[in-house]
Amino acid sequence: MRTLLRGGRVIDPATGFDGTADVLVTDGVVTAVGEGLPSEAGDTEIDVSGLVVGPGFIDLHSHVHTIAGQRLQAMDGVTTALDLEAGLMPIERAYAEAAAAGRPLHYGFSASWGSARAQVLAGIEPDANIDSGLAVLGNPSWQRSSSPKELAAWLSLVEGELAVGALGVGVLLGYAPLTDPGEFLALARLAKEAGAPTYTHVRELVEVDPATPVDGSEEIAIVAAETGAAMHHCHVNSTSGHQIDRVLTALEASRSAGSRVTVEAYPYGAGSTGIGAAFLSPERLKMKGLSPSSVIMLESGERIADEGRLLQVREEEPGAPCILEFLDESNPRDLELLRQALVFPDAIVASDALPVYWKNGTSESTEWPLPPGGATHPRTAGTYAKTLRLMVRESKAWTWVEAFRRCSYLPARVLDEVAPAARAKGRLDVGADADIVVLDPNTITDAATYFDSTRPSVGVRHLFVSGVPVVTDGNLRTDAFPGKPLRGEPR
């Protein structure tokens, strides 16, 4: 099957190409790029003149795990959605269940540090389910340091997950912030030996908690230097808050010294997690300069009134998803802090997307448009379109080549060593995977808000996953499930 995209503004961040050209796709692979490409009988020709054509966005940090969530991400230009910060366990079950249900987008998972520790330290059997994982986050029994025997046991579990295809190790240090730093060092050594990255939600910064065993962002730099492991700093915007200048300066020094540190950010001033997370305790909110009213329950829309109510919800529903406001997007100073995270050299755009939750307790729907009443964080639907609006359309801080480098090319390169199949992604030259987004450069924008969070982005005109159309003329194809697993290959 051949598809010919005719006359678009083609962007290839791998070569820096930015010009008018045709793109020929044959059986899921880009087979020609150039002006005036000849067509053959039976070709599907699409006029994309006036539109931008580039490699689909690769989201290193998506927790959606549903058709409903992936469809929202498809409308945002994403062709590959990976859960690498938290991961799932057991990894083989995660891949099998995704394949059985079908996925519009490519998918993949890291080995779950949190689940491995919870199994060994608390006897909690993992079930490869994000909702179970959110519930475990508030359980203090796995948040302590490990004995030598326990450390060896959960490291062995992680090693086993890497051996069967995990895309590295997801490390939720921020949810167990007082654990022995030696454990993180041991994990990084294991990852280095396996040729696998770590993806870390760092522990608290020293400005927030002077008693932290080690400053969260400094720890990434220290361990990367000591082990040589490839270490990815997740959502630097939300974990750094008002300390972003200091954090980015330290990370740049580490990178300049040769450490393999990568960074991601998203363009929102609020994050989302389970209400039982350690950093949402009343004491830790105060350390961050926040209060219970900074927390909004996702499914009900309730803004937490006071400390008593916060303690009650954390006790009764520790896995309930919530939103935490850490920066005020209406404040020009806070907005500039968000922008600093995005303009940091080589910062990768990643969403931290969450599933859509309905009040009947479900988080999946195959209806499109999605049924009314669903709630999620707006970053699930709008991260990439909002970033393009802010950084390309409005501020012109990025060229289109730079935008695709941050959203497509650089995230694929994080995976090159652990998953050789990623080498054909994030680019738009001959031999590349035909994961392609075609967007309107004049109208691309986010539509989701905190209180209307499932509105699809505007401006993605076409989306191809392995050459199969998932979005056509701005409309989602409900019969398209071309997503394939991206898996690690152990050394």
HELIX and SHEET records of a PDB file:
HELIX    1   1 ILE A   67  ALA A   74  1                                   8    
HELIX    2   2 ILE A   91  ALA A  101  1                                  11    
HELIX    3   3 TRP A  113  ALA A  122  1                                  10    
HELIX    4   4 ILE A  130  LEU A  137  1                                   8    
HELIX    5   5 PRO A  140  TRP A  142  5                                   3    
HELIX    6   6 PRO A  148  ALA A  163  1                                  16    
HELIX    7   7 LEU A  173  TYR A  175  5                                   3    
HELIX    8   8 PRO A  181  ALA A  194  1                                  14    
HELIX    9   9 GLY A  216  THR A  227  1                                  12    
HELIX   10  10 VAL A  236  SER A  240  1                                   5    
HELIX   11  11 GLY A  241  GLN A  243  5                                   3    
HELIX   12  12 ILE A  244  SER A  256  1                                  13    
HELIX   13  13 ALA A  278  LEU A  280  5                                   3    
HELIX   14  14 PRO A  282  MET A  287  1                                   6    
HELIX   15  15 PRO A  292  SER A  294  5                                   3    
HELIX   16  16 GLU A  307  GLU A  316  1                                  10    
HELIX   17  17 PRO A  332  VAL A  343  1                                  12    
HELIX   18  18 ARG A  379  LEU A  388  1                                  10    
HELIX   19  19 ARG A  389  GLU A  394  3                                   6    
HELIX   20  20 TRP A  400  PHE A  404  1                                   5    
HELIX   21  21 ARG A  405  TYR A  409  3                                   5    
HELIX   22  22 LEU A  410  LEU A  415  1                                   6    
HELIX   23  23 PRO A  420  ALA A  424  5                                   5    
SHEET    1   A 4 VAL A  29  GLY A  34  0                                        
SHEET    2   A 4 PHE A  17  THR A  26 -1                                        
SHEET    3   A 4 ARG A   2  ASP A  12 -1                                        
SHEET    4   A 4 THR A  44  ASP A  47  1                                        
SHEET    1   B 8 VAL A  29  GLY A  34  0                                        
SHEET    2   B 8 PHE A  17  THR A  26 -1                                        
SHEET    3   B 8 ARG A   2  ASP A  12 -1                                        
SHEET    4   B 8 VAL A  52  PRO A  55  1                                        
SHEET    5   B 8 ILE A 436  LEU A 439 -1                                        
SHEET    6   B 8 VAL A 460  VAL A 465 -1                                        
SHEET    7   B 8 VAL A 468  THR A 472 -1                                        
SHEET    8   B 8 ASN A 475  LEU A 476 -1                                        
SHEET    1   C 3 PHE A  57  ASP A  59  0                                        
SHEET    2   C 3 VAL A  78  ASP A  83  1                                        
SHEET    3   C 3 HIS A 106  PHE A 109  1                                        
SHEET    1   D 6 ALA A 111  SER A 112  0                                        
SHEET    2   D 6 VAL A 169  VAL A 171  1                                        
SHEET    3   D 6 THR A 198  THR A 200  1                                        
SHEET    4   D 6 MET A 231  HIS A 233  1                                        
SHEET    5   D 6 VAL A 261  ALA A 265  1                                        
SHEET    6   D 6 ILE A 348  VAL A 349  1                                        
SHEET    1   E 3 ALA A 270  GLY A 274  0                                        
SHEET    2   E 3 PRO A 321  GLU A 325 -1                                        
SHEET    3   E 3 VAL A 295  MET A 297 -1                                        
END                                                                             
